[in-house]
């Protein structure tokens, strides 16, 4: 609930082509003390953003003239600090994921049967924006201090460290809640699989109703069904494990599932789950691992590590590179598994290498990057897998990771 006594209430802009939705949001928000303005499409929404500079934006994705993704992209270019919450239907989950990647803070799925969910999301986003603004103002004040105030500066730096730790925990909570790409990616793939199965079913049903279905059509339809179901089941299972994995990282890592698994087969499964993302590029991935090599460890953590490395290459290493190559090599050395991961991307400077595993370090700050992906990798390798990870990189040549972890007891 905003403080409407001591200051002007926060201004919220709701952009949606459905008047009923806009009015419903306006009623509950105004009843809660917020000031609300409306826009029926993206063009009008941008005009009102530039005119009023709202404190928060609620935006639909599917709208005429200008869709929600274009609104998010433009707002983040012109007004990076304005929070954007996506409120759209479940049928456009892929677009919602893309919106979060572009810089939206969160998304809610319509229809909202309980509008208290909207109020909670709005309050959370405004509180977060306030914390960021206060933290930025605080850092600027530190920069103005002179040498004579060195003792005070050091004290404030310790305070700042505590704030960063608080933000880190809040960000990890957001990841567990499903906002981060590590969880949303398999869910998006699952939705894609179901959508494809739905379209195939409609097409075959039409052929069958017209009496034009052949054995060949039936065989193709059954193959499509099997492939879509396997893809969806695999990724939904993966999403469930990712959710459990993130909870364990935040609470109790010791409760993770440990088992014996074939490394080559598991790497292939991980890369298959990432195929919808990889196929949009011309990049290639080569895997060199013994077919019969097994390890007794935590497959969920292993999967998260490799997924983050691949996504880091796709999003950062291969930026502005059309045809990149990733090479994954695995070998056994005296009961140790040594995994070498290499890409021929743009590489990193010495300064970037020093910060690669630091929390919140990212070169994609304005594009939705959390800066927690490689920090998560480091924690998983060193704490969960009881191993070590080393990084070397050369600008314009690529980046090389060496991961060494215990094989574990593979006797069955």
C-alpha positions as a Markdown table, in Angstrom:
| # | Residue | x | y | z |
|---|---|---|---|---|
| 1 | Unk | 0.0 | 0.0 | 0.0 |
| 2 | Unk | 1.6 | 3.3 | -1.0 |
| 3 | Unk | 2.1 | 6.2 | 1.4 |
| 4 | Unk | -0.4 | 8.7 | 0.1 |
| 5 | Unk | -0.2 | 11.1 | 3.1 |
| 6 | Unk | 3.3 | 12.4 | 3.0 |
| 7 | Unk | 3.9 | 12.3 | -0.8 |
| 8 | Unk | 2.3 | 11.9 | -4.1 |
| 9 | Unk | 1.1 | 8.3 | -4.8 |
| 10 | Unk | 3.1 | 6.2 | -7.4 |
| 11 | Unk | 1.8 | 6.7 | -11.0 |
| 12 | Unk | 1.1 | 3.4 | -12.8 |
| 13 | Unk | 0.5 | 3.1 | -16.6 |
| 14 | Unk | -1.5 | 0.1 | -17.8 |
| 15 | Unk | -1.2 | -0.8 | -21.5 |
| 16 | Unk | -3.8 | -3.3 | -22.8 |
| 17 | Unk | -6.0 | -3.4 | -25.9 |
| 18 | Unk | -8.9 | -4.8 | -23.8 |
| 19 | Unk | -10.9 | -2.0 | -22.1 |
| 20 | Unk | -12.3 | -4.3 | -19.4 |
| 21 | Unk | -8.8 | -5.4 | -18.3 |
| 22 | Unk | -7.6 | -1.8 | -18.2 |
| 23 | Unk | -10.6 | -0.7 | -16.1 |
| 24 | Unk | -10.4 | -3.7 | -13.8 |
| 25 | Unk | -6.7 | -2.9 | -13.1 |
| 26 | Unk | -7.4 | 0.8 | -12.7 |
| 27 | Unk | -10.2 | 0.2 | -10.2 |
| 28 | Unk | -8.2 | -2.1 | -7.8 |
| 29 | Unk | -5.1 | 0.0 | -8.1 |
| 30 | Unk | -6.9 | 3.3 | -7.4 |
| 31 | Unk | -8.7 | 1.7 | -4.5 |
| 32 | Unk | -5.3 | 0.8 | -3.1 |
| 33 | Unk | -4.1 | 4.4 | -3.3 |
| 34 | Unk | -2.2 | 4.4 | -6.6 |
| 35 | Unk | -2.7 | 6.9 | -9.5 |
| 36 | Unk | -3.4 | 5.2 | -12.8 |
| 37 | Unk | -3.4 | 6.2 | -16.4 |
| 38 | Unk | -4.4 | 4.0 | -19.4 |
| 39 | Unk | -3.3 | 3.3 | -23.0 |
| 40 | Unk | -5.0 | 1.0 | -25.4 |
| 41 | Unk | -2.0 | 0.1 | -27.5 |
| 42 | Unk | 1.8 | 0.3 | -27.6 |
| 43 | Unk | 2.1 | 3.6 | -29.6 |
| 44 | Unk | -0.2 | 5.5 | -27.2 |
| 45 | Unk | 1.6 | 3.8 | -24.3 |
| 46 | Unk | 5.0 | 5.1 | -25.3 |
| 47 | Unk | 3.6 | 8.6 | -25.8 |
| 48 | Unk | 2.2 | 8.6 | -22.3 |
| 49 | Unk | 5.4 | 7.1 | -20.9 |
| 50 | Unk | 7.4 | 10.0 | -22.5 |
| 51 | Unk | 4.9 | 12.5 | -21.2 |
| 52 | Unk | 4.2 | 11.3 | -17.7 |
| 53 | Unk | 7.3 | 9.1 | -16.9 |
| 54 | Unk | 5.3 | 6.7 | -14.7 |
| 55 | Unk | 6.7 | 4.8 | -11.7 |
| 56 | Unk | 5.6 | 1.4 | -13.1 |
| 57 | Unk | 4.2 | 0.0 | -16.3 |
| 58 | Unk | 1.7 | -2.9 | -16.7 |
| 59 | Unk | 1.9 | -4.1 | -20.3 |
| 60 | Unk | 0.1 | -6.8 | -22.3 |
| 61 | Unk | 2.0 | -8.6 | -25.0 |
| 62 | Unk | -0.5 | -9.2 | -27.8 |
| 63 | Unk | -1.7 | -5.8 | -29.0 |
| 64 | Unk | -2.4 | -4.3 | -32.4 |
| 65 | Unk | -0.1 | -1.8 | -34.1 |
| 66 | Unk | 2.8 | -2.3 | -31.6 |
| 67 | Unk | 3.1 | -5.5 | -29.4 |
| 68 | Unk | 4.4 | -5.6 | -25.9 |
| 69 | Unk | 7.9 | -6.8 | -26.8 |
| 70 | Unk | 8.5 | -3.7 | -28.9 |
| 71 | Unk | 7.2 | -1.6 | -25.9 |
| 72 | Unk | 9.6 | -3.3 | -23.5 |
| 73 | Unk | 12.6 | -2.9 | -25.9 |
| 74 | Unk | 11.9 | 0.8 | -26.5 |
| 75 | Unk | 11.3 | 1.5 | -22.8 |
| 76 | Unk | 14.5 | -0.2 | -21.7 |
| 77 | Unk | 16.4 | 1.9 | -24.3 |
| 78 | Unk | 14.9 | 5.2 | -23.3 |
| 79 | Unk | 13.9 | 4.7 | -19.6 |
| 80 | Unk | 16.0 | 1.8 | -18.3 |
| 81 | Unk | 15.0 | 2.3 | -14.6 |
| 82 | Unk | 11.2 | 2.2 | -15.1 |
| 83 | Unk | 9.9 | -1.3 | -13.9 |
| 84 | Unk | 7.8 | -3.2 | -16.4 |
| 85 | Unk | 5.5 | -6.0 | -15.4 |
| 86 | Unk | 4.1 | -8.2 | -18.3 |
| 87 | Unk | 0.5 | -9.3 | -17.8 |
| 88 | Unk | -0.5 | -11.6 | -20.6 |
| 89 | Unk | -2.1 | -15.0 | -21.4 |
| 90 | Unk | -0.5 | -18.3 | -20.9 |
| 91 | Unk | -0.5 | -19.0 | -24.6 |
| 92 | Unk | 2.3 | -16.5 | -25.2 |
| 93 | Unk | 4.7 | -17.9 | -22.6 |
| 94 | Unk | 7.6 | -17.8 | -25.1 |
| 95 | Unk | 7.0 | -14.1 | -25.7 |
| 96 | Unk | 6.8 | -13.5 | -21.9 |
| 97 | Unk | 10.2 | -15.2 | -21.5 |
| 98 | Unk | 11.6 | -13.0 | -24.2 |
| 99 | Unk | 10.1 | -9.9 | -22.5 |
| 100 | Unk | 11.9 | -10.8 | -19.3 |
| 101 | Unk | 15.2 | -11.3 | -21.2 |
| 102 | Unk | 14.7 | -7.9 | -22.8 |
| 103 | Unk | 14.4 | -6.3 | -19.4 |
| 104 | Unk | 10.9 | -6.8 | -18.0 |
| 105 | Unk | 11.0 | -7.4 | -14.3 |
| 106 | Unk | 8.3 | -10.1 | -14.0 |
| 107 | Unk | 5.2 | -11.4 | -15.7 |
| 108 | Unk | 1.7 | -12.4 | -14.6 |
| 109 | Unk | -0.5 | -14.9 | -16.5 |
| 110 | Unk | -4.0 | -13.7 | -17.4 |
| 111 | Unk | -6.7 | -14.2 | -16.4 |
| 112 | Unk | -6.0 | -12.9 | -12.9 |
| 113 | Unk | -8.8 | -14.5 | -10.9 |
| 114 | Unk | -7.3 | -13.0 | -7.7 |
| 115 | Unk | -6.3 | -9.4 | -8.2 |
| 116 | Unk | -4.4 | -9.4 | -4.9 |
| 117 | Unk | -1.6 | -11.2 | -7.0 |
| 118 | Unk | -1.4 | -8.0 | -9.1 |
| 119 | Unk | -1.2 | -5.7 | -6.0 |
| 120 | Unk | 1.5 | -7.9 | -4.5 |
| 121 | Unk | 3.6 | -7.8 | -7.8 |
| 122 | Unk | 3.2 | -4.1 | -8.1 |
| 123 | Unk | 4.2 | -3.4 | -4.5 |
| 124 | Unk | 7.2 | -5.8 | -4.8 |
| 125 | Unk | 8.4 | -4.1 | -8.0 |
| 126 | Unk | 8.0 | -0.6 | -6.6 |
| 127 | Unk | 9.9 | -1.6 | -3.4 |
| 128 | Unk | 12.7 | -3.1 | -5.5 |
| 129 | Unk | 12.9 | 0.1 | -7.7 |
| 130 | Unk | 13.0 | 2.2 | -4.5 |
| 131 | Unk | 15.8 | 0.1 | -3.1 |
| 132 | Unk | 17.8 | 0.3 | -6.4 |
| 133 | Unk | 17.4 | 4.1 | -6.5 |
| 134 | Unk | 18.4 | 4.5 | -2.9 |
| 135 | Unk | 21.4 | 2.3 | -3.4 |
| 136 | Unk | 22.5 | 4.3 | -6.5 |
| 137 | Unk | 22.1 | 7.5 | -4.7 |
| 138 | Unk | 24.1 | 6.1 | -1.8 |
| 139 | Unk | 26.9 | 5.1 | -4.1 |
| 140 | Unk | 27.0 | 8.5 | -5.7 |
| 141 | Unk | 27.3 | 10.1 | -2.3 |
| 142 | Unk | 30.3 | 7.9 | -1.6 |
| 143 | Unk | 32.0 | 9.0 | -4.8 |
| 144 | Unk | 31.9 | 12.6 | -3.6 |
| 145 | Unk | 33.8 | 12.0 | -0.4 |
| 146 | Unk | 37.4 | 13.2 | 0.0 |
| 147 | Unk | 40.5 | 11.6 | 1.4 |
| 148 | Unk | 39.8 | 13.3 | 4.7 |
| 149 | Unk | 36.6 | 11.2 | 5.0 |
| 150 | Unk | 38.4 | 7.9 | 4.3 |
| 151 | Unk | 37.3 | 6.3 | 7.6 |
| 152 | Unk | 33.7 | 7.2 | 6.9 |
| 153 | Unk | 34.0 | 5.8 | 3.4 |
| 154 | Unk | 35.2 | 2.4 | 4.6 |
| 155 | Unk | 32.4 | 2.2 | 7.1 |
| 156 | Unk | 29.9 | 2.9 | 4.4 |
| 157 | Unk | 31.5 | 0.3 | 2.1 |
| 158 | Unk | 30.8 | -2.3 | 4.8 |
| 159 | Unk | 27.2 | -1.1 | 4.8 |
| 160 | Unk | 27.1 | -1.4 | 1.0 |
| 161 | Unk | 28.4 | -4.9 | 1.2 |
| 162 | Unk | 25.5 | -5.8 | 3.4 |
| 163 | Unk | 23.0 | -4.3 | 1.0 |
| 164 | Unk | 24.6 | -6.3 | -1.9 |
| 165 | Unk | 24.2 | -9.5 | 0.1 |
| 166 | Unk | 20.5 | -8.6 | 0.7 |
| 167 | Unk | 20.0 | -8.0 | -3.0 |
| 168 | Unk | 21.8 | -11.2 | -3.8 |
| 169 | Unk | 19.3 | -13.2 | -1.7 |
| 170 | Unk | 16.4 | -11.3 | -3.2 |
| 171 | Unk | 17.6 | -12.1 | -6.7 |
| 172 | Unk | 18.1 | -15.8 | -5.9 |
| 173 | Unk | 14.5 | -15.8 | -4.5 |
| 174 | Unk | 13.3 | -14.4 | -7.9 |
| 175 | Unk | 15.2 | -17.2 | -9.7 |
| 176 | Unk | 13.5 | -19.8 | -7.5 |
| 177 | Unk | 10.1 | -18.2 | -8.2 |
| 178 | Unk | 10.6 | -18.9 | -11.9 |
| 179 | Unk | 11.6 | -15.5 | -13.4 |
| 180 | Unk | 15.2 | -16.5 | -14.3 |
| 181 | Unk | 15.9 | -18.0 | -17.7 |
| 182 | Unk | 17.4 | -21.2 | -16.2 |
| 183 | Unk | 13.9 | -22.3 | -15.2 |
| 184 | Unk | 11.8 | -20.6 | -17.9 |
| 185 | Unk | 13.7 | -22.2 | -20.8 |
| 186 | Unk | 12.6 | -25.8 | -20.3 |
| 187 | Unk | 9.1 | -24.6 | -19.5 |
| 188 | Unk | 9.0 | -22.6 | -22.7 |
| 189 | Unk | 10.2 | -25.7 | -24.6 |
| 190 | Unk | 7.5 | -27.7 | -23.0 |
| 191 | Unk | 4.8 | -25.2 | -24.1 |
| 192 | Unk | 6.3 | -25.3 | -27.6 |
| 193 | Unk | 6.0 | -29.1 | -27.6 |
| 194 | Unk | 2.4 | -29.0 | -26.5 |
| 195 | Unk | 1.6 | -26.3 | -29.0 |
| 196 | Unk | 3.1 | -28.3 | -31.8 |
| 197 | Unk | 1.2 | -31.4 | -30.8 |
| 198 | Unk | -2.0 | -29.4 | -30.7 |
| 199 | Unk | -1.4 | -28.1 | -34.2 |
| 200 | Unk | -0.6 | -31.6 | -35.5 |
| 201 | Unk | -3.7 | -33.0 | -33.9 |
| 202 | Unk | -5.9 | -30.4 | -35.5 |
| 203 | Unk | -4.3 | -31.0 | -38.9 |
| 204 | Unk | -4.8 | -34.8 | -38.7 |
| 205 | Unk | -8.3 | -34.5 | -37.4 |
| 206 | Unk | -9.2 | -32.3 | -40.4 |
| 207 | Unk | -7.8 | -35.0 | -42.8 |
| 208 | Unk | -9.6 | -37.8 | -41.0 |
| 209 | Unk | -12.9 | -35.9 | -41.0 |
| 210 | Unk | -12.6 | -35.4 | -44.7 |
| 211 | Unk | -11.8 | -39.1 | -45.3 |
| 212 | Unk | -8.4 | -38.2 | -46.8 |
| 213 | Unk | -6.2 | -39.6 | -44.1 |
| 214 | Unk | -3.8 | -42.3 | -45.3 |
| 215 | Unk | -1.6 | -44.8 | -43.5 |
| 216 | Unk | 1.4 | -42.5 | -44.2 |
| 217 | Unk | -0.5 | -39.6 | -42.6 |
| 218 | Unk | -1.3 | -41.7 | -39.6 |
| 219 | Unk | 2.3 | -42.8 | -39.2 |
| 220 | Unk | 3.6 | -39.3 | -39.5 |
| 221 | Unk | 1.1 | -38.1 | -37.0 |
| 222 | Unk | 2.0 | -40.8 | -34.5 |
| 223 | Unk | 5.7 | -40.0 | -34.9 |
| 224 | Unk | 5.0 | -36.3 | -34.3 |
| 225 | Unk | 3.0 | -37.1 | -31.2 |
| 226 | Unk | 5.7 | -39.3 | -29.8 |
| 227 | Unk | 8.4 | -36.7 | -30.4 |
| 228 | Unk | 6.4 | -33.8 | -29.0 |
| 229 | Unk | 5.4 | -35.8 | -25.9 |
| 230 | Unk | 9.0 | -36.9 | -25.3 |
| 231 | Unk | 10.3 | -33.3 | -25.7 |
| 232 | Unk | 7.6 | -31.9 | -23.3 |
| 233 | Unk | 8.0 | -34.6 | -20.7 |
| 234 | Unk | 11.8 | -34.3 | -20.7 |
| 235 | Unk | 11.7 | -30.5 | -20.3 |
| 236 | Unk | 9.0 | -30.5 | -17.7 |
| 237 | Unk | 11.0 | -33.0 | -15.6 |
| 238 | Unk | 14.0 | -30.8 | -16.1 |
| 239 | Unk | 12.1 | -27.7 | -15.0 |
| 240 | Unk | 11.0 | -29.6 | -11.8 |
| 241 | Unk | 14.5 | -30.6 | -11.1 |
| 242 | Unk | 15.8 | -27.0 | -11.7 |
| 243 | Unk | 13.2 | -25.6 | -9.3 |
| 244 | Unk | 14.2 | -28.2 | -6.6 |
| 245 | Unk | 17.9 | -27.5 | -7.4 |
| 246 | Unk | 17.6 | -23.7 | -6.8 |
| 247 | Unk | 15.7 | -24.3 | -3.6 |
| 248 | Unk | 18.5 | -26.6 | -2.4 |
| 249 | Unk | 21.1 | -24.0 | -3.3 |
| 250 | Unk | 19.3 | -21.4 | -1.2 |
| 251 | Unk | 18.4 | -23.7 | 1.7 |
| 252 | Unk | 20.0 | -27.1 | 1.9 |
| 253 | Unk | 22.2 | -28.4 | -0.9 |
| 254 | Unk | 22.7 | -31.7 | 0.9 |
| 255 | Unk | 19.2 | -32.9 | 0.0 |
| 256 | Unk | 19.9 | -33.1 | -3.7 |
| 257 | Unk | 19.6 | -36.4 | -5.5 |
| 258 | Unk | 22.8 | -38.3 | -6.1 |
| 259 | Unk | 23.0 | -41.2 | -8.5 |
| 260 | Unk | 25.2 | -43.0 | -11.1 |
| 261 | Unk | 24.8 | -41.6 | -14.6 |
| 262 | Unk | 26.4 | -42.0 | -18.0 |
| 263 | Unk | 28.2 | -38.7 | -18.7 |
| 264 | Unk | 28.1 | -38.8 | -22.5 |
| 265 | Unk | 24.4 | -39.7 | -22.6 |
| 266 | Unk | 23.6 | -37.0 | -20.0 |
| 267 | Unk | 25.4 | -34.3 | -21.9 |
| 268 | Unk | 23.5 | -35.3 | -25.0 |
| 269 | Unk | 20.2 | -35.0 | -23.1 |
| 270 | Unk | 21.2 | -31.5 | -21.8 |
| 271 | Unk | 22.1 | -30.3 | -25.3 |
| 272 | Unk | 18.9 | -31.8 | -26.7 |
| 273 | Unk | 16.9 | -29.8 | -24.2 |
| 274 | Unk | 18.7 | -26.6 | -25.4 |
| 275 | Unk | 18.2 | -27.5 | -29.1 |
| 276 | Unk | 15.2 | -25.0 | -29.6 |
| 277 | Unk | 17.6 | -22.2 | -28.5 |
| 278 | Unk | 20.6 | -23.5 | -30.4 |
| 279 | Unk | 18.8 | -24.1 | -33.7 |
| 280 | Unk | 18.0 | -20.4 | -34.0 |
| 281 | Unk | 21.8 | -19.8 | -34.6 |
| 282 | Unk | 24.4 | -21.2 | -36.9 |
| 283 | Unk | 26.6 | -22.2 | -33.9 |
| 284 | Unk | 27.8 | -25.8 | -33.6 |
| 285 | Unk | 28.6 | -27.9 | -30.5 |
| 286 | Unk | 31.0 | -30.9 | -30.6 |
| 287 | Unk | 31.2 | -33.4 | -27.8 |
| 288 | Unk | 34.2 | -35.8 | -27.3 |
| 289 | Unk | 33.5 | -38.1 | -24.4 |
| 290 | Unk | 33.9 | -41.9 | -23.8 |
| 291 | Unk | 30.6 | -43.7 | -24.4 |
| 292 | Unk | 30.9 | -45.9 | -21.3 |
| 293 | Unk | 32.2 | -43.3 | -18.8 |
| 294 | Unk | 30.0 | -43.0 | -15.7 |
| 295 | Unk | 30.1 | -40.9 | -12.5 |
| 296 | Unk | 28.4 | -41.0 | -9.2 |
| 297 | Unk | 27.4 | -37.4 | -8.5 |
| 298 | Unk | 24.5 | -34.9 | -8.7 |
| 299 | Unk | 23.1 | -34.8 | -12.3 |
| 300 | Unk | 20.9 | -31.8 | -11.5 |
| 301 | Unk | 23.9 | -29.7 | -10.6 |
| 302 | Unk | 25.9 | -31.1 | -13.5 |
| 303 | Unk | 23.1 | -30.1 | -15.8 |
| 304 | Unk | 22.8 | -26.6 | -14.5 |
| 305 | Unk | 26.6 | -26.1 | -14.8 |
| 306 | Unk | 26.7 | -27.2 | -18.5 |
| 307 | Unk | 23.5 | -25.3 | -19.3 |
| 308 | Unk | 24.9 | -22.1 | -17.9 |
| 309 | Unk | 28.1 | -22.5 | -19.8 |
| 310 | Unk | 26.3 | -23.0 | -23.1 |
| 311 | Unk | 23.9 | -20.1 | -22.5 |
| 312 | Unk | 26.9 | -17.9 | -21.5 |
| 313 | Unk | 28.5 | -18.7 | -24.9 |
| 314 | Unk | 25.3 | -18.0 | -26.8 |
| 315 | Unk | 24.4 | -14.8 | -25.1 |
| 316 | Unk | 27.9 | -13.3 | -24.4 |
| 317 | Unk | 30.7 | -15.2 | -26.1 |
| 318 | Unk | 29.1 | -15.3 | -29.6 |
| 319 | Unk | 27.7 | -11.7 | -29.5 |
| 320 | Unk | 28.0 | -10.4 | -33.1 |
| 321 | Unk | 29.5 | -13.7 | -34.2 |
| 322 | Unk | 27.5 | -15.6 | -36.8 |
| 323 | Unk | 29.1 | -19.0 | -36.7 |
| 324 | Unk | 30.6 | -20.0 | -33.3 |
| 325 | Unk | 31.9 | -23.3 | -32.2 |
| 326 | Unk | 31.7 | -25.0 | -28.7 |
| 327 | Unk | 33.8 | -28.0 | -27.9 |
| 328 | Unk | 33.2 | -30.2 | -24.9 |
| 329 | Unk | 35.8 | -32.8 | -24.0 |
| 330 | Unk | 35.5 | -35.2 | -21.1 |
| 331 | Unk | 38.1 | -37.7 | -19.8 |
| 332 | Unk | 38.9 | -39.8 | -16.7 |
| 333 | Unk | 42.1 | -39.2 | -14.9 |
| 334 | Unk | 42.7 | -41.3 | -11.7 |
| 335 | Unk | 39.1 | -41.2 | -10.5 |
| 336 | Unk | 38.7 | -37.6 | -11.5 |
| 337 | Unk | 36.4 | -36.4 | -14.2 |
| 338 | Unk | 38.0 | -33.6 | -16.2 |
| 339 | Unk | 35.6 | -31.6 | -18.4 |
| 340 | Unk | 37.0 | -29.0 | -20.7 |
| 341 | Unk | 34.6 | -26.5 | -22.2 |
| 342 | Unk | 35.8 | -24.2 | -25.0 |
| 343 | Unk | 34.2 | -21.6 | -27.3 |
| 344 | Unk | 35.9 | -19.6 | -30.0 |
| 345 | Unk | 33.9 | -16.4 | -29.2 |
| 346 | Unk | 35.0 | -12.9 | -28.5 |
| 347 | Unk | 36.8 | -13.8 | -25.3 |
| 348 | Unk | 37.3 | -11.6 | -22.2 |
| 349 | Unk | 39.8 | -9.1 | -20.9 |
| 350 | Unk | 42.0 | -9.8 | -17.9 |
| 351 | Unk | 39.8 | -7.6 | -15.8 |
| 352 | Unk | 36.6 | -9.4 | -16.9 |
| 353 | Unk | 38.3 | -12.8 | -16.1 |
| 354 | Unk | 38.9 | -11.7 | -12.6 |
| 355 | Unk | 35.2 | -11.0 | -12.1 |
| 356 | Unk | 33.7 | -13.8 | -14.1 |
| 357 | Unk | 32.5 | -15.8 | -11.0 |
| 358 | Unk | 31.6 | -12.7 | -8.9 |
| 359 | Unk | 27.8 | -12.3 | -8.1 |
| 360 | Unk | 26.1 | -9.7 | -10.2 |
| 361 | Unk | 28.9 | -9.3 | -12.7 |
| 362 | Unk | 27.4 | -9.1 | -16.2 |
| 363 | Unk | 28.0 | -7.3 | -19.5 |
| 364 | Unk | 24.2 | -7.5 | -20.2 |
| 365 | Unk | 23.0 | -5.3 | -17.4 |
| 366 | Unk | 20.6 | -3.3 | -19.6 |
| 367 | Unk | 19.3 | -6.5 | -21.3 |
| 368 | Unk | 17.9 | -8.4 | -18.4 |
| 369 | Unk | 21.2 | -10.1 | -17.4 |
| 370 | Unk | 21.2 | -10.9 | -13.6 |
| 371 | Unk | 25.0 | -11.5 | -13.3 |
| 372 | Unk | 24.3 | -14.7 | -11.3 |
| 373 | Unk | 24.8 | -17.4 | -13.9 |
| 374 | Unk | 28.5 | -17.9 | -13.6 |
| 375 | Unk | 28.5 | -17.3 | -9.9 |
| 376 | Unk | 26.0 | -20.1 | -9.7 |
| 377 | Unk | 28.3 | -22.3 | -11.8 |
| 378 | Unk | 31.2 | -21.7 | -9.4 |
| 379 | Unk | 29.1 | -22.5 | -6.3 |
| 380 | Unk | 27.7 | -25.7 | -7.9 |
| 381 | Unk | 31.2 | -27.0 | -9.0 |
| 382 | Unk | 33.0 | -26.1 | -5.8 |
| 383 | Unk | 30.4 | -26.9 | -3.2 |
| 384 | Unk | 27.9 | -29.3 | -4.7 |
| 385 | Unk | 30.2 | -31.3 | -7.0 |
| 386 | Unk | 33.2 | -30.9 | -4.6 |
| 387 | Unk | 35.5 | -29.9 | -7.5 |
| 388 | Unk | 37.2 | -26.9 | -9.0 |
| 389 | Unk | 36.7 | -24.7 | -12.1 |
| 390 | Unk | 39.3 | -22.6 | -13.8 |
| 391 | Unk | 38.8 | -20.0 | -16.6 |
| 392 | Unk | 41.2 | -18.7 | -19.2 |
| 393 | Unk | 40.3 | -16.4 | -22.0 |
| 394 | Unk | 41.8 | -14.4 | -24.8 |
| 395 | Unk | 40.1 | -11.4 | -26.5 |
| 396 | Unk | 38.9 | -12.3 | -30.0 |
| 397 | Unk | 40.0 | -16.0 | -29.6 |
| 398 | Unk | 37.6 | -17.5 | -27.1 |
| 399 | Unk | 37.1 | -18.7 | -23.5 |
| 400 | Unk | 38.3 | -22.0 | -22.0 |
| 401 | Unk | 36.9 | -23.6 | -18.8 |
| 402 | Unk | 38.4 | -26.6 | -17.0 |
| 403 | Unk | 36.2 | -28.4 | -14.5 |
| 404 | Unk | 37.6 | -31.2 | -12.3 |
| 405 | Unk | 35.3 | -33.2 | -10.1 |
| 406 | Unk | 35.5 | -36.6 | -8.3 |
| 407 | Unk | 34.1 | -39.5 | -10.2 |
| 408 | Unk | 32.6 | -41.1 | -7.1 |
| 409 | Unk | 31.9 | -44.8 | -6.5 |
| 410 | Unk | 30.4 | -46.2 | -9.7 |
| 411 | Unk | 30.2 | -49.8 | -8.5 |
| 412 | Unk | 26.7 | -51.1 | -8.9 |
